[in-house]
Amino acid sequence: MRADGTVRSGAVFRAVIRLSRLAVALVVAVSAGTVAAGWDQSPRKLQAIESLAGRDNYAMYCSNCHGAEARGDGPLAGALTTQPADLTVLARQNGGVFPRAGVAAAIAGPERETVRAHGSAVMPAWGEIFTALDASDQRARQRLDNLVRYLESLQSSSAAVNDQGSQLFRTHCATCHGIDGHGSGPMANQLRRKPPDLTLFASRNGGVFPSERVRRIIDGRDVASHGISEMPVWGDVFRNTKEATDALVKARIDAIVRYLEAIQARSA
């Protein structure tokens, strides 16, 4: 929709052309009351939900099929001919690296026939729907990008050697904490205090990995006192790189946190 309230005919036409692929999922979603509840369907104001947050858009457009936790077990999954994908294992299935471009293409629609990581072609082409219904192309692109980033944040922990978190840990943390995270890195004996065993966070916290606390330490918002001085603020290090953006810094820290969660010692 343009700012003047009229619907962009080209975008709507493209969506209609693909109606055969969208019909099943859209009818199912409407029957559950989700899409209908979120859209103002008056003739003069047809638009997507106001919020651009990835979490909100996932809950609105994806959770009925993929489930609240994105594991492919939504309330409508049983009515579909193809089981919705478990979206939390995309990174694990891709050598530990979240396939951002592939997921974005699969959700957007135009390249979906060549992308098999994210469900089947029966899934609605949400990129086209957002473009048709949003107030601007910029909002539609932001909505899609936020949705992809939210899916990245849902990835299950992984210690795969090619995982981004594993690579970042080896580059920035292993010198002190050791490759295995037990605090026995080559620099450990030169420090005033022995680096902590990072595999014991969960066991020392009642079996629950304190992901937010760890995230805040890495980012510098909380202090970890060990070594001659405080641990380097890796959030600042990441922010000072040439290609740094807030989103990239967050993604790197989240990847390290997922890696640390994956290497936690588990009780028998």
C-alpha positions as CSV (number, residue, x, y, z in Angstrom):
1,M,0.0,0.0,0.0
2,R,1.2,3.5,-0.8
3,A,1.3,6.3,1.7
4,D,-1.9,7.7,0.2
5,G,-3.8,4.6,1.1
6,T,-4.0,3.0,-2.4
7,V,-2.8,-0.5,-3.0
8,R,0.2,-1.0,-5.4
9,S,-1.4,-2.9,-8.3
10,G,1.9,-4.5,-9.4
11,A,2.6,-6.0,-6.0
12,V,-1.0,-7.3,-5.7
13,F,-0.8,-8.8,-9.2
14,R,2.3,-10.7,-8.3
15,A,0.7,-12.0,-5.2
16,V,-2.4,-13.1,-7.1
17,I,-0.3,-14.9,-9.7
18,R,1.1,-17.1,-7.0
19,L,-2.3,-17.6,-5.4
20,S,-2.3,-21.4,-6.1
21,R,0.8,-21.7,-3.8
22,L,-0.5,-19.4,-1.1
23,A,-4.1,-20.5,-0.9
24,V,-3.7,-23.6,1.3
25,A,-1.6,-21.9,4.0
26,L,-3.6,-18.6,3.9
27,V,-6.9,-20.3,4.2
28,V,-5.7,-22.5,7.1
29,A,-4.2,-19.4,8.9
30,V,-7.4,-17.4,8.5
31,S,-9.4,-20.4,9.8
32,A,-7.4,-20.3,12.9
33,G,-8.2,-16.6,13.3
34,T,-4.6,-15.4,13.3
35,V,-4.2,-13.5,10.1
36,A,-7.7,-12.1,10.3
37,A,-7.1,-10.9,13.9
38,G,-3.9,-9.1,12.9
39,W,-5.0,-7.4,9.7
40,D,-7.4,-4.5,9.4
41,Q,-9.5,-5.8,6.6
42,S,-11.6,-2.7,5.9
43,P,-11.7,-1.9,2.1
44,R,-9.8,1.4,2.6
45,K,-7.0,0.1,4.9
46,L,-5.5,-3.3,4.2
47,Q,-2.1,-3.7,5.8
48,A,0.2,-6.0,7.8
49,I,0.4,-5.9,11.5
50,E,2.0,-2.7,12.8
51,S,4.9,-4.2,14.7
52,L,8.1,-4.9,12.7
53,A,9.7,-7.0,15.5
54,G,10.8,-10.4,14.4
55,R,9.2,-12.1,17.4
56,D,5.8,-10.5,16.7
57,N,5.9,-11.3,13.0
58,Y,6.9,-14.9,13.7
59,A,4.1,-15.3,16.2
60,M,1.6,-13.8,13.7
61,Y,2.6,-15.5,10.4
62,C,4.7,-18.6,11.2
63,S,3.9,-20.1,14.6
64,N,0.6,-21.7,13.6
65,C,2.6,-24.1,11.4
66,H,6.1,-24.1,12.8
67,G,5.1,-23.8,16.4
68,A,5.7,-21.3,19.2
69,E,9.3,-22.5,19.6
70,A,9.8,-23.0,15.8
71,R,10.2,-26.8,16.1
72,G,7.7,-27.6,13.4
73,D,4.9,-28.6,15.8
74,G,2.4,-25.8,15.4
75,P,-1.3,-26.4,15.9
76,L,-1.9,-26.6,12.2
77,A,1.1,-28.8,11.3
78,G,-1.0,-31.9,11.3
79,A,-3.3,-30.5,8.6
80,L,-0.5,-30.0,6.1
81,T,0.7,-32.5,3.6
82,T,4.3,-31.6,4.3
83,Q,5.6,-31.4,7.9
84,P,6.8,-27.9,8.7
85,A,10.5,-27.6,9.2
86,D,12.2,-27.4,12.6
87,L,13.6,-24.0,12.2
88,T,15.9,-24.2,15.2
89,V,18.3,-26.6,13.6
90,L,19.0,-24.8,10.3
91,A,22.5,-23.8,11.5
92,R,23.3,-27.3,12.8
93,Q,22.3,-28.7,9.4
94,N,24.5,-26.2,7.6
95,G,27.8,-27.0,9.3
96,G,27.0,-24.7,12.2
97,V,26.5,-21.6,10.1
98,F,23.0,-20.1,9.9
99,P,22.1,-19.9,6.2
100,R,20.8,-16.4,6.4
101,A,20.5,-15.7,2.6
102,G,18.8,-19.0,2.0
103,V,16.3,-18.6,4.7
104,A,15.5,-15.0,3.5
105,A,15.0,-16.2,0.0
106,A,12.8,-19.1,1.1
107,I,10.6,-16.7,3.1
108,A,10.5,-14.0,0.5
109,G,9.3,-16.3,-2.3
110,P,11.0,-15.6,-5.7
111,E,13.8,-18.1,-5.2
112,R,12.0,-20.6,-3.0
113,E,11.9,-23.4,-5.7
114,T,15.7,-23.8,-5.3
115,V,15.7,-23.5,-1.5
116,R,14.8,-26.6,0.4
117,A,16.1,-25.7,3.9
118,H,12.9,-24.0,4.9
119,G,9.9,-26.2,4.3
120,S,8.2,-26.8,1.0
121,A,6.9,-24.5,-1.8
122,V,3.4,-24.6,-0.2
123,M,4.6,-22.1,2.4
124,P,3.2,-18.6,1.6
125,A,5.6,-16.2,-0.1
126,W,5.6,-13.8,2.8
127,G,8.0,-11.4,1.1
128,E,5.4,-10.8,-1.6
129,I,2.6,-10.6,0.9
130,F,4.5,-8.0,3.0
131,T,5.3,-6.0,-0.1
132,A,1.7,-6.0,-1.2
133,L,0.3,-5.1,2.2
134,D,2.9,-2.9,3.9
135,A,2.9,0.9,3.8
136,S,6.3,0.9,2.0
137,D,8.8,-1.4,0.4
138,Q,11.3,-0.3,3.1
139,R,8.9,-1.6,5.9
140,A,8.4,-4.8,4.0
141,R,12.1,-5.4,3.7
142,Q,12.7,-4.5,7.4
143,R,9.9,-6.8,8.4
144,L,11.5,-9.7,6.5
145,D,15.0,-8.9,7.7
146,N,13.8,-8.8,11.4
147,L,12.0,-12.1,10.9
148,V,15.2,-13.8,9.6
149,R,17.2,-12.4,12.4
150,Y,14.7,-13.7,14.9
151,L,14.9,-17.1,13.4
152,E,18.7,-16.9,13.8
153,S,18.3,-16.2,17.5
154,L,16.3,-19.4,17.9
155,Q,19.0,-21.7,16.6
156,S,19.8,-24.5,19.0
157,S,23.2,-24.6,20.6
158,S,26.0,-26.3,18.6
159,A,29.6,-27.1,19.2
160,A,30.2,-28.1,15.6
161,V,33.7,-27.1,14.4
162,N,32.4,-24.9,11.7
163,D,29.8,-23.2,13.9
164,Q,30.3,-19.4,14.0
165,G,30.4,-19.5,17.8
166,S,33.0,-22.3,17.8
167,Q,35.2,-20.3,15.5
168,L,34.8,-17.1,17.5
169,F,35.6,-18.9,20.7
170,R,38.8,-20.4,19.3
171,T,39.9,-17.0,18.0
172,H,39.1,-14.8,21.0
173,C,38.7,-17.1,24.1
174,A,40.7,-20.2,23.8
175,T,44.1,-18.6,24.5
176,C,43.0,-18.2,28.1
177,H,40.1,-20.6,28.5
178,G,41.5,-23.4,26.4
179,I,40.0,-25.1,23.3
180,D,37.8,-27.2,25.5
181,G,36.7,-24.3,27.7
182,H,38.1,-25.8,30.9
183,G,40.4,-22.8,31.7
184,S,43.6,-24.4,30.6
185,G,44.6,-22.2,27.6
186,P,48.3,-21.5,26.8
187,M,48.1,-18.0,28.6
188,A,46.3,-19.3,31.7
189,N,49.5,-19.8,33.8
190,Q,50.5,-16.2,33.1
191,L,47.4,-14.7,34.6
192,R,46.9,-13.7,38.2
193,R,43.8,-15.9,38.5
194,K,43.1,-19.0,36.6
195,P,40.4,-18.5,34.0
196,P,37.2,-20.2,35.1
197,D,36.0,-23.5,33.6
198,L,33.3,-22.3,31.2
199,T,31.7,-25.8,31.0
200,L,30.4,-25.5,34.5
201,F,28.0,-22.5,34.2
202,A,24.9,-24.7,34.1
203,S,25.9,-27.1,36.9
204,R,26.7,-24.2,39.2
205,N,23.3,-22.6,38.3
206,G,21.0,-25.4,39.2
207,G,21.4,-27.1,35.8
208,V,20.2,-24.0,33.9
209,F,22.7,-22.3,31.6
210,P,22.6,-18.5,32.5
211,S,22.6,-17.3,28.9
212,E,21.7,-13.7,29.6
213,R,24.4,-13.4,32.3
214,V,27.0,-14.9,30.0
215,R,25.9,-12.6,27.2
216,R,26.2,-9.5,29.4
217,I,29.7,-10.5,30.5
218,I,30.9,-11.0,26.9
219,D,29.3,-7.7,25.9
220,G,30.8,-5.8,28.8
221,R,27.6,-4.9,30.6
222,D,28.6,-7.2,33.5
223,V,32.1,-7.8,34.8
224,A,34.0,-11.0,34.9
225,S,36.9,-10.5,37.3
226,H,39.7,-12.9,36.4
227,G,43.2,-12.5,35.1
228,I,45.4,-9.5,35.8
229,S,42.6,-7.2,34.6
230,E,39.0,-7.7,33.7
231,M,38.3,-10.0,30.7
232,P,38.4,-8.1,27.4
233,V,35.1,-6.6,26.4
234,W,34.6,-8.6,23.3
235,G,31.5,-6.6,22.5
236,D,33.7,-3.5,22.1
237,V,36.2,-5.5,20.1
238,F,33.6,-6.6,17.7
239,R,32.1,-3.1,17.4
240,N,35.5,-1.8,16.5
241,T,35.9,-4.0,13.4
242,K,35.6,-2.5,10.0
243,E,32.4,-4.3,9.1
244,A,30.7,-3.9,12.5
245,T,27.0,-3.2,12.8
246,D,24.8,-3.6,15.9
247,A,23.2,-6.6,14.3
248,L,26.5,-8.2,13.5
249,V,27.9,-7.6,17.0
250,K,24.8,-9.2,18.5
251,A,24.9,-12.1,16.1
252,R,28.6,-12.8,17.1
253,I,27.9,-12.6,20.8
254,D,24.8,-14.8,20.4
255,A,26.8,-17.4,18.5
256,I,29.4,-17.6,21.3
257,V,26.7,-17.9,23.9
258,R,25.1,-20.8,21.9
259,Y,28.5,-22.5,21.7
260,L,29.1,-22.2,25.4
261,E,25.7,-23.6,26.1
262,A,26.5,-26.6,23.9
263,I,29.7,-27.4,25.8
264,Q,28.2,-27.4,29.2
265,A,29.0,-30.4,31.4
266,R,25.9,-32.5,31.9
267,S,25.2,-34.6,34.9
268,A,24.8,-38.3,34.3
